Amino acid sequence: GADWGAATTGVAGPDPQDGQPVGTVFVAVAGPGGPARVASLLLAGDRTAIRRASVAAVLDLLVEQLQKTSE
């Protein structure tokens, strides 16, 4: 099994979806010892740029949470 989980969802484009504008993204991480952390983002750029920024954001959030648990 896994101790940590990371997730992304949102609208990378090219069109809005369900009333949400392109660039609306949510990232989350969950692990032992605390509640899940969720962040909402409004990113700019084309589909590829939004997807890359989403991955970078969720990985940054994961690193932040890993550092907190190792303190």
C-alpha positions in Angstrom: 0.0 0.0 0.0 0.9 3.6 -0.2 1.5 6.1 2.7 0.9 9.2 0.6 -1.5 10.1 -2.2 -1.5 13.0 -4.6 -4.3 14.2 -6.9 -5.0 16.8 -9.5 -8.2 17.8 -11.2 -9.4 20.8 -13.2 -9.8 22.4 -16.6 -6.7 22.4 -18.8 -8.6 23.5 -21.8 -9.0 24.3 -24.5 -12.6 25.0 -23.5 -14.3 25.8 -20.2 -16.0 22.9 -18.5 -19.2 22.8 -16.3 -19.0 26.6 -15.9 -15.4 26.6 -14.8 -12.9 28.6 -16.7 -9.8 27.2 -18.3 -7.0 27.1 -15.8 -9.2 26.2 -12.8 -7.2 23.5 -11.0 -7.3 21.7 -7.6 -4.4 19.8 -6.2 -4.4 17.7 -3.0 -2.1 15.5 -1.0 -2.9 13.2 1.9 -0.7 11.2 4.2 -0.3 9.9 7.7 -0.6 12.1 10.6 -3.0 14.8 9.5 -5.9 15.9 7.2 -5.5 16.1 3.5 -4.2 19.4 2.1 -6.0 20.9 -0.8 -5.2 24.0 -2.9 -7.2 25.7 -5.6 -5.3 27.4 -8.4 -6.2 29.6 -11.4 -3.4 29.0 -13.9 -2.7 30.7 -17.2 -1.4 29.3 -20.5 -2.3 26.6 -23.0 -3.3 23.1 -22.1 0.3 21.8 -21.9 1.4 24.7 -19.7 -1.6 24.3 -17.3 -0.9 20.5 -17.0 2.8 21.1 -16.3 2.0 23.8 -13.7 -0.6 21.5 -12.1 2.0 18.7 -11.7 4.6 21.1 -10.3 2.0 22.5 -7.8 1.0 19.1 -6.5 4.6 18.0 -6.2 5.5 21.2 -4.3 2.6 20.6 -1.9 3.8 17.0 -1.4 7.3 18.1 -0.6 6.0 20.7 1.8 3.9 18.0 3.6 6.8 15.5 3.7 9.1 18.1 5.2 6.5 18.9 7.9 6.2 15.3 8.9 10.0 14.8 9.1 10.4 17.7 11.6 
